[in-house]
Amino acid sequence: MDAPKDMQALAKAMMARAYAPYSKFAVGAVVRGTNGKLYGGCNVENAAYPESCCAESSAISAMVADGERRIAEVVVMAKADDPVTPCGGCRQRLREFAGDDVKIHFCDASGTRGTLTMGELLPHSFGPSHLGVGHLGVKP
């Protein structure tokens, strides 16, 4: 399954804006909220490596700042020989806002390299429901 073209275009633009002077590994990410809006992000590195920010985290932050709390679809784009999937930390960040059926597309500038659902990407995950909290931070 191919990632939507509008999401690929924004991910490519985000990847071009990445600040990755240390790793030289630029990543762009886009999440589509259930409201239909696209939210883009890029990785922003810092000399203090733990203070760096992943592209997926940046996109999620933009979504939350806009008031959206649910992800409908995700695109992650990077230049690499193999498809690049979200790191472990970003998988958990995505899980906070995405259900098991949400599609995560792995792309490079030439197009889609693979697609998995959130449940396939992070099986047996731990999320808000395990804490008795809904996706809006409210107890059901």
GUVO-76665 format. One line per field, with one value per residue (C-alpha): residue in one letter; residue number from 1; x, y, z; chain. Coordinates in pm, 1 decimal, always signed. Layout:
N
aa = c(a | ...) .
i = c(NUM | ...) .
X = c(X | ...) .
Y = c(Y | ...) .
Z = c(Z | ...) .
ch = c(A | ...) .
% end
This chain:
140
aa = c(m | d | a | p | k | d | m | q | a | l | a | k | a | m | m | a | r | a | y | a | p | y | s | k | f | a | v | g | a | v | v | r | g | t | n | g | k | l | y | g | g | c | n | v | e | n | a | a | y | p | e | s | c | c | a | e | s | s | a | i | s | a | m | v | a | d | g | e | r | r | i | a | e | v | v | v | m | a | k | a | d | d | p | v | t | p | c | g | g | c | r | q | r | l | r | e | f | a | g | d | d | v | k | i | h | f | c | d | a | s | g | t | r | g | t | l | t | m | g | e | l | l | p | h | s | f | g | p | s | h | l | g | v | g | h | l | g | v | k | p) .
i = c(1 | 2 | 3 | 4 | 5 | 6 | 7 | 8 | 9 | 10 | 11 | 12 | 13 | 14 | 15 | 16 | 17 | 18 | 19 | 20 | 21 | 22 | 23 | 24 | 25 | 26 | 27 | 28 | 29 | 30 | 31 | 32 | 33 | 34 | 35 | 36 | 37 | 38 | 39 | 40 | 41 | 42 | 43 | 44 | 45 | 46 | 47 | 48 | 49 | 50 | 51 | 52 | 53 | 54 | 55 | 56 | 57 | 58 | 59 | 60 | 61 | 62 | 63 | 64 | 65 | 66 | 67 | 68 | 69 | 70 | 71 | 72 | 73 | 74 | 75 | 76 | 77 | 78 | 79 | 80 | 81 | 82 | 83 | 84 | 85 | 86 | 87 | 88 | 89 | 90 | 91 | 92 | 93 | 94 | 95 | 96 | 97 | 98 | 99 | 100 | 101 | 102 | 103 | 104 | 105 | 106 | 107 | 108 | 109 | 110 | 111 | 112 | 113 | 114 | 115 | 116 | 117 | 118 | 119 | 120 | 121 | 122 | 123 | 124 | 125 | 126 | 127 | 128 | 129 | 130 | 131 | 132 | 133 | 134 | 135 | 136 | 137 | 138 | 139 | 140) .
X = c(+0.0 | +138.4 | +147.6 | -77.1 | +105.4 | +23.4 | +183.9 | +490.0 | +536.7 | +523.8 | +755.8 | +1006.9 | +992.2 | +1035.6 | +1332.8 | +1497.0 | +1455.4 | +1602.6 | +1885.5 | +2119.7 | +2477.6 | +2607.1 | +2448.3 | +2391.2 | +2072.4 | +1779.1 | +1427.5 | +1089.1 | +761.3 | +396.9 | +94.0 | -259.2 | -496.7 | -847.8 | -947.4 | -784.5 | -504.7 | -141.5 | +127.5 | +492.1 | +810.5 | +1182.3 | +1460.2 | +1649.9 | +1980.4 | +2171.5 | +2532.3 | +2386.2 | +2243.7 | +1968.0 | +1828.5 | +1769.4 | +1419.4 | +1297.1 | +1086.6 | +787.0 | +799.4 | +808.9 | +506.1 | +311.1 | +394.1 | +259.8 | -57.5 | -112.0 | -40.0 | -321.3 | -562.8 | -580.2 | -533.4 | -576.0 | -354.9 | -519.2 | -207.0 | +172.3 | +455.3 | +823.4 | +1081.0 | +1459.0 | +1738.7 | +1871.6 | +1937.5 | +1675.7 | +1331.0 | +1349.8 | +1091.9 | +1031.0 | +1275.0 | +1150.5 | +1080.2 | +882.1 | +683.8 | +567.8 | +497.6 | +290.0 | +105.5 | -8.2 | -217.0 | -270.3 | -475.8 | -350.6 | -509.2 | -333.9 | -108.0 | +258.9 | +425.3 | +805.7 | +925.0 | +1227.1 | +1227.7 | +1131.3 | +817.9 | +677.7 | +912.8 | +670.3 | +358.0 | +270.4 | -8.3 | +69.8 | -16.1 | +231.6 | +501.2 | +456.7 | +289.5 | +174.1 | +217.3 | +154.0 | -70.2 | -316.9 | -585.8 | -358.7 | -358.5 | -735.9 | -704.8 | -866.2 | -680.1 | -783.0 | -626.8 | -968.2 | -1073.9 | -1345.2) .
Y = c(+0.0 | +338.2 | +631.5 | +921.4 | +1163.0 | +1468.9 | +1304.2 | +1197.7 | +1552.2 | +1704.8 | +1435.4 | +1512.5 | +1883.7 | +1805.1 | +1577.0 | +1861.0 | +2090.1 | +1846.3 | +1967.6 | +1668.2 | +1803.4 | +1509.4 | +1198.8 | +1343.7 | +1129.2 | +1352.1 | +1223.2 | +1372.2 | +1254.7 | +1339.1 | +1241.3 | +1286.3 | +1363.1 | +1223.3 | +1581.5 | +1532.6 | +1785.3 | +1701.0 | +1773.0 | +1758.3 | +1729.7 | +1673.4 | +1551.3 | +1821.1 | +1706.9 | +1859.2 | +1820.5 | +1674.0 | +1370.4 | +1285.3 | +1634.1 | +1564.5 | +1536.6 | +1274.5 | +1367.2 | +1167.7 | +1343.3 | +1682.6 | +1594.8 | +1467.5 | +1786.1 | +2000.1 | +1790.8 | +1821.3 | +2196.6 | +2225.8 | +2051.5 | +1714.3 | +1401.2 | +1108.0 | +993.2 | +843.5 | +769.8 | +818.0 | +862.1 | +840.2 | +932.4 | +896.9 | +827.1 | +477.4 | +147.4 | -27.7 | +101.2 | +320.2 | +250.8 | +463.9 | +406.6 | +233.7 | +559.8 | +697.9 | +375.5 | +432.1 | +801.1 | +706.9 | +440.3 | +705.6 | +866.4 | +585.2 | +267.3 | -72.6 | -36.0 | +293.3 | +255.4 | +353.0 | +402.9 | +388.5 | +595.3 | +740.4 | +1022.2 | +774.6 | +649.0 | +393.5 | +115.8 | -58.2 | -25.3 | -180.3 | -113.8 | +27.7 | -315.2 | -488.5 | -230.6 | -244.8 | -574.6 | -629.7 | -260.1 | -65.3 | +237.5 | +472.2 | +203.3 | -1.4 | +287.7 | +322.0 | +644.4 | +724.1 | +886.8 | +1232.0 | +1174.2 | +1119.7 | +810.0 | +621.7) .
Z = c(+0.0 | -98.4 | +139.4 | +33.4 | -198.2 | +14.5 | +316.6 | +115.5 | -18.0 | +330.1 | +470.9 | +195.2 | +280.8 | +650.6 | +578.4 | +383.7 | +687.4 | +940.2 | +1160.9 | +1175.3 | +1188.6 | +1395.4 | +1246.5 | +898.6 | +905.9 | +815.4 | +889.7 | +807.2 | +956.1 | +901.8 | +1104.6 | +979.4 | +1260.7 | +1265.5 | +1185.8 | +841.6 | +899.6 | +830.9 | +1089.1 | +984.7 | +1184.7 | +1135.3 | +1357.3 | +1545.6 | +1689.0 | +1975.2 | +2086.4 | +2406.8 | +2225.7 | +2476.3 | +2416.2 | +2047.1 | +1904.5 | +1657.5 | +1354.4 | +1477.0 | +1812.7 | +1639.1 | +1424.3 | +1725.4 | +1916.8 | +1631.1 | +1626.5 | +2001.4 | +1990.6 | +1734.2 | +1972.3 | +1793.7 | +2003.4 | +1759.8 | +1473.7 | +1165.2 | +955.8 | +965.9 | +713.3 | +810.4 | +543.8 | +539.8 | +293.1 | +365.3 | +193.2 | +407.1 | +505.1 | +816.2 | +1083.8 | +1394.2 | +1680.1 | +1994.4 | +2174.4 | +1881.5 | +1850.6 | +2207.2 | +2137.3 | +1832.0 | +2033.1 | +2278.2 | +2001.5 | +1748.2 | +1764.8 | +1654.4 | +1309.0 | +1216.4 | +911.7 | +942.3 | +601.1 | +560.3 | +266.0 | +96.1 | -159.7 | -434.4 | -258.3 | -16.6 | +95.8 | +331.7 | +543.4 | +878.4 | +1123.2 | +1466.2 | +1611.0 | +1379.1 | +1450.6 | +1827.6 | +1918.9 | +2275.5 | +2343.9 | +2659.2 | +2621.3 | +2790.7 | +2816.9 | +3044.0 | +3290.8 | +3283.0 | +3081.7 | +2748.0 | +2461.2 | +2577.2 | +2919.5 | +3075.1 | +3265.6 | +3072.9) .
ch = c(A | A | A | A | A | A | A | A | A | A | A | A | A | A | A | A | A | A | A | A | A | A | A | A | A | A | A | A | A | A | A | A | A | A | A | A | A | A | A | A | A | A | A | A | A | A | A | A | A | A | A | A | A | A | A | A | A | A | A | A | A | A | A | A | A | A | A | A | A | A | A | A | A | A | A | A | A | A | A | A | A | A | A | A | A | A | A | A | A | A | A | A | A | A | A | A | A | A | A | A | A | A | A | A | A | A | A | A | A | A | A | A | A | A | A | A | A | A | A | A | A | A | A | A | A | A | A | A | A | A | A | A | A | A | A | A | A | A | A | A) .
% end
